[in-house]
């Protein structure tokens, strides 16, 4: 299996599995916890918009830090900082200073972490095996996706937020241990020529992803939590069952992409996303329908990450600077996510139900599919290298065979 031939990707997968476990214990409950803390959905969306806006504003700190202490240490720092948001979240009991402190902690931690993590996975992964490596990463994270929400829901219900979120922080900090041995891609202090020009498609793809995630996942989480009588254990159990049902989807599609069926995978993914959005929006407040929709969405959702991230990671690897590529792309994610949060808060403020917010994902699904279809991975990698560094496609092919 090609995934296990790359020791750096192996260590990143171990890290991401533990990080996903921490997120499963606490992160998937953020919107539910804020609802239980007394915030209406519109205010939850505005709080998330605050996180994303602050991430966007502060992101230049990532480049400064990475060029001074190195990318690996910056990634480890981001992992530790991202863990800090969970204990702070436990202090939130409505709109107040605690909520503002959590917004700041979540923004700083996620800003450092995701920019560096994506850059490392792009730089250290293999173009020709990208789909399989992403699929295998998803499969390895499945156990965390099952255990995390189940454990988090049970701990929140039985012992409260301090226990659950404290455990999540410890696990997340522990996920930094495998990062100490990974290779460190070279990071130039001065941006190479057209480093950001190469990220144009990545910015658009991540902006569409931010919009889709807020509408189709965050809004859905709040709707499902309410339908399940706002019970943490029921919500966590539903997420765990859904993760189990969708375990094989990403691994299967990863091999499908690597076999050359890229264009079909893109449009299959789009069709599955449209189906899941309609299912989520149509199940209303019926608990049984919510569980059914969650299960079907998880099975079909295995197509999403390999389809999107195969393109993005391969573009980043072939760009002049993967860190700056993801610096720009993450900015696109923040813009798309913030716009979706503001739109969701606005329609919620006038009395529209959460399913209406879920349906807002539909236009961006089509936009993302068109962008991915135009990208034609991995051929786009040669195009970017040729445009930015004066290389020919033959030079690009030789450089990737080293």
C-alpha positions in Angstrom: 0.0 0.0 0.0 1.6 3.3 -1.2 0.4 5.2 1.9 2.7 3.2 4.2 5.8 3.7 2.0 6.1 7.3 3.1 7.2 7.6 6.7 6.5 11.3 6.9 2.9 10.8 5.7 2.6 8.0 8.2 3.6 10.3 11.1 1.3 12.9 9.9 -1.5 10.4 9.8 -0.8 9.3 13.3 -0.8 12.9 14.4 -4.1 13.7 12.5 -5.8 10.7 13.9 -5.0 11.9 17.5 -5.9 15.4 16.6 -9.2 14.2 15.1 -9.8 12.3 18.3 -9.4 15.5 20.3 -11.7 17.3 17.9 -14.2 14.5 18.1 -14.3 14.7 21.9 -14.8 18.5 21.9 -14.7 20.2 18.5 -17.8 18.6 17.0 -19.8 19.9 20.0 -18.8 23.5 19.7 -22.0 24.7 18.1 -24.1 22.4 20.3 -22.4 23.7 23.4 -22.9 27.3 22.4 -26.6 26.6 21.8 -26.8 25.0 25.3 -25.0 28.1 26.7 -28.0 30.2 25.6 -26.9 31.6 22.2 -29.5 31.4 19.4 -28.2 30.0 16.1 -27.7 33.5 14.6 -25.3 34.4 17.5 -23.5 31.1 17.1 -22.9 31.9 13.5 -21.7 35.4 14.4 -19.3 34.0 17.0 -17.9 31.6 14.3 -17.6 34.6 11.9 -15.6 36.3 14.6 -13.2 33.3 14.8 -12.7 33.3 11.0 -12.3 37.0 10.6 -9.6 37.1 13.4 -7.9 34.2 11.7 -7.8 36.1 8.5 -6.4 39.3 10.1 -3.7 37.5 12.2 -2.5 35.0 9.6 0.7 36.9 8.6 2.0 35.9 12.1 2.3 32.4 10.6 4.8 33.4 8.0 6.8 35.4 10.5 6.9 32.6 13.0 7.7 29.9 10.4 10.6 31.8 8.9 12.1 32.4 12.4 11.6 29.1 14.3 10.9 26.8 11.3 7.8 25.2 9.9 7.9 22.1 12.1 8.1 24.0 15.4 5.3 26.3 14.1 3.1 23.3 13.4 3.7 22.0 16.9 3.0 25.4 18.4 -0.3 25.5 16.4 -1.2 22.1 17.7 -0.7 23.1 21.3 -2.5 26.4 20.8 -5.4 24.8 19.2 -5.8 22.5 22.3 -6.0 25.6 24.5 -9.4 26.7 23.0 -11.2 23.7 24.6 -10.8 24.5 28.3 -11.6 28.1 27.5 -14.8 27.0 25.8 -15.9 25.3 29.0 -16.1 28.7 30.7 -18.6 30.1 28.2 -22.1 30.6 29.6 -23.6 33.1 27.1 -22.4 36.3 25.4 -19.7 37.8 27.5 -15.9 38.1 28.0 -15.5 34.3 28.1 -17.0 34.0 24.7 -14.7 36.7 23.3 -11.7 34.9 24.9 -12.7 31.7 23.2 -13.1 33.4 19.9 -9.5 34.7 20.2 -8.1 31.4 21.4 -9.8 29.4 18.6 -8.7 31.9 16.0 -5.0 31.9 17.0 -4.8 28.2 17.4 -6.5 27.2 14.2 -4.7 29.9 12.3 -1.3 28.5 13.1 -2.3 24.8 12.9 -4.3 24.5 9.7 -2.0 26.7 7.6 1.1 24.6 8.6 -0.6 21.2 8.6 -1.9 21.5 5.0 1.5 22.8 3.9 3.3 19.9 5.4 0.8 17.3 4.0 1.1 18.9 0.6 4.9 19.1 0.6 5.6 15.6 2.1 2.9 13.6 0.3 3.3 12.0 -3.1 1.5 13.4 -6.2 1.0 10.0 -7.8 -0.5 8.5 -4.6 -2.3 11.6 -3.2 -5.8 10.1 -3.5 -4.8 6.9 -1.7 -2.9 8.7 1.0 -5.9 11.0 1.7 -8.2 8.0 1.7 -6.0 6.1 4.0 -5.7 9.1 6.3 -9.5 9.3 6.4 -9.7 5.6 7.1 -7.2 5.9 10.0 -9.2 8.8 11.4 -12.4 6.8 11.3 -11.7 5.2 14.7 -11.2 8.7 16.1 -14.4 9.8 14.4 -16.3 7.0 16.1 -14.7 7.0 19.6 -14.4 10.8 19.9 -18.0 11.9 19.6 -19.3 8.9 21.6 -16.9 9.6 24.4 -17.3 13.4 24.2 -21.1 13.1 24.3 -21.0 10.7 27.3 -18.5 12.9 29.2 -20.5 16.1 28.6 -23.7 14.4 29.7 -22.3 12.7 32.8 -19.4 14.9 34.0 -19.8 18.3 32.3 -17.7 20.5 30.0 -14.5 20.7 32.1 -14.0 16.9 32.0 -14.8 16.5 28.3 -12.9 19.5 27.0 -10.0 18.9 29.3 -9.6 15.4 28.0 -9.8 16.8 24.4 -7.0 19.3 25.2 -4.7 16.6 26.6 -5.3 14.3 23.5 -4.7 17.2 21.2 -1.4 18.2 22.9 -0.3 14.5 22.7 -0.9 14.5 19.0 2.1 16.8 18.6 4.5 14.0 19.6 4.7 12.3 16.1 5.4 15.7 14.5 8.9 15.9 16.2 10.3 13.4 13.7 8.8 14.6 10.4 11.0 16.2 7.7 10.8 20.0 7.4 10.3 21.5 3.9 12.4 24.5 3.2 10.7 27.8 3.9 12.2 30.9 2.2 12.2 34.2 4.1 11.3 36.1 1.0 8.4 34.8 -1.1 9.5 33.2 -4.5 8.3 34.9 -7.6 4.5 34.5 -8.2 4.2 32.3 -5.1 0.7 33.7 -4.5 -0.3 33.7 -8.1 0.0 29.9 -8.0 -2.6 29.8 -5.2 -5.5 31.4 -7.2 -7.4 28.2 -7.8 -6.6 27.0 -4.3 -8.1 30.2 -2.8 -11.3 29.7 -4.8 -11.6 26.0 -3.9 -11.1 26.7 -0.2 -13.5 29.6 -0.3 -16.2 27.3 -1.7 -15.2 24.7 1.0 -15.6 27.3 3.8 -19.1 28.2 2.5 -20.1 24.5 2.1 -18.8 23.5 5.6 -20.7 26.3 7.4 -23.9 25.7 5.6 -24.0 21.9 5.2 -22.2 20.8 8.3 -22.3 23.5 11.0 -25.9 24.5 10.4 -26.8 20.8 10.1 -25.1 20.0 13.5 -27.3 22.6 15.2 -30.4 21.4 13.5 -29.7 17.8 14.4 -28.7 18.6 18.0 -32.1 20.3 18.5 -34.0 17.4 16.8 -32.3 15.1 19.3 -33.7 17.0 22.3 -30.4 18.9 22.8 -28.9 15.8 24.4 -25.1 15.5 24.1 -25.1 11.7 24.4 -27.7 11.3 21.6 -25.9 13.8 19.4 -22.5 12.2 20.0 -23.9 8.7 19.4 -25.4 9.8 16.1 -22.1 11.2 14.9 -20.3 8.0 15.9 -22.7 5.8 14.1 -22.5 8.0 11.0 -18.7 7.8 11.1 -18.9 4.0 11.3 -21.2 3.9 8.3 -19.0 6.1 6.1 -15.7 4.5 7.0 -14.7 3.1 3.6 -15.9 5.9 1.4 -12.7 8.0 1.4 -10.3 5.0 0.9 -12.3 3.7 -2.0 -12.5 7.1 -3.8 -8.8 7.8 -3.2 -7.9 4.7 -5.2 -10.5 5.7 -7.8 -8.8 9.1 -8.2 -5.3 7.6 -8.4 -6.5 5.2 -11.1 -7.3 8.2 -13.3 -11.0 8.6 -12.9 -10.6 12.2 -11.7 -13.3 13.9 -13.7 -16.0 11.3 -12.9 -15.0 11.5 -9.2 -15.5 15.3 -9.2 -19.1 15.0 -10.5 -19.9 12.0 -8.4 -18.8 14.0 -5.4 -21.0 17.0 -6.5 -24.0 14.7 -7.0 -23.5 13.2 -3.5 -23.2 16.6 -1.9 -26.4 17.8 -3.4 -28.1 14.7 -2.3 -26.9 15.0 1.3 -27.8 18.7 1.5 -31.3 18.0 0.4 -31.6 15.1 2.8 -30.3 17.2 5.7 -32.7 20.1 4.9 -35.7 17.8 4.5 -35.5 15.8 7.7 -36.7 18.6 9.9 -37.1 17.9 13.7 -37.8 14.2 13.3 -35.1 12.3 15.3 -35.3 9.1 13.2 -35.0 11.0 9.9 -32.1 12.9 11.4 -30.2 9.7 12.1 -31.0 8.3 8.7 -29.9 11.5 7.0 -26.7 11.5 9.0 -25.9 7.9 8.1 -26.5 8.4 4.4 -24.6 11.7 4.4 -21.6 10.0 6.0 -21.6 7.2 3.5 -21.7 9.6 0.6 -19.5 12.1 2.3 -16.4 9.9 1.9 -16.1 11.3 -1.6 -15.6 14.8 -0.5 -12.2 15.2 1.1 -10.2 13.0 -1.4 -11.9 14.8 -4.3 -11.2 18.3 -3.1 -7.9 17.8 -1.3 -6.2 15.7 -4.0 -6.4 18.8 -6.2 -5.4 21.3 -3.6 -2.4 19.3 -2.2 -1.0 18.6 -5.6 -1.3 22.2 -6.6 0.4 23.2 -3.4 3.3 20.7 -3.8 4.0 22.0 -7.3 3.8 25.7 -6.3 6.9 27.7 -5.5 6.1 27.7 -1.8 3.6 25.2 -0.3 3.4 27.2 3.0 2.5 30.5 1.2 0.1 28.6 -1.1 -1.9 27.4 2.0 -1.4 30.8 3.6 -3.4 32.2 0.7 -5.8 29.3 0.5 -6.7 29.4 4.2 -7.5 33.0 3.7 -9.9 32.0 1.0 -11.5 29.5 3.5 -11.9 32.2 6.1 -13.6 34.6 3.6 -16.0 31.9 2.3 -16.8 30.7 5.8 -17.3 34.2 7.2 -19.6 35.1 4.3 -21.6 32.0 5.0 -21.8 32.7 8.7 -23.0 36.3 8.1 -25.6 35.1 5.5 -26.8 32.3 7.9 -27.0 34.8 10.8 -29.0 37.2 8.6 -31.6 34.8 7.5 -31.8 33.3 11.0 -32.4 36.8 12.4 -35.5 37.2 10.2 -37.0 33.9 11.4 -35.9 31.5 8.7 -35.3 27.9 10.0 -32.0 26.2 10.0 -32.8 24.0 7.0 -32.9 27.2 4.9 -29.3 27.8 5.8 -28.4 24.2 4.9 -29.8 24.8 1.4 -27.4 27.8 0.9 -24.7 25.2 0.3 -26.1 24.2 -3.1 -24.8 27.0 -5.3 -21.2 26.6 -4.0 -21.3 22.8 -4.6 -21.8 23.5 -8.3 -19.1 26.2 -8.3 -16.6 23.9 -6.6 -17.3 21.1 -9.0 -16.7 23.4 -12.0 -13.4 24.6 -10.4 -12.3 21.0 -9.8 -13.3 19.9 -13.3 -11.3 22.8 -14.8 -8.3 21.9 -12.6 -7.9 18.4 -14.1 -5.5 17.2 -11.4 -2.6 16.4 -11.5 -2.0 18.1 -14.9 -2.5 21.5 -13.3 0.7 21.0 -11.3 2.8 21.1 -14.5 0.9 24.2 -15.7 1.7 26.1 -12.5 5.3 25.1 -12.4 5.6 26.2 -16.1 3.9 29.5 -15.4 5.7 30.4 -12.2 9.2 29.1 -12.6 9.7 28.8 -16.4 9.9 25.0 -16.2 8.5 22.7 -18.9 6.1 19.9 -18.2 9.1 17.5 -18.8 11.1 19.3 -16.1 8.2 19.0 -13.8 7.9 15.3 -14.4 11.6 14.8 -13.8 11.5 16.9 -10.6 8.7 14.7 -9.2 10.6 11.5 -9.9 13.5 12.4 -7.6 
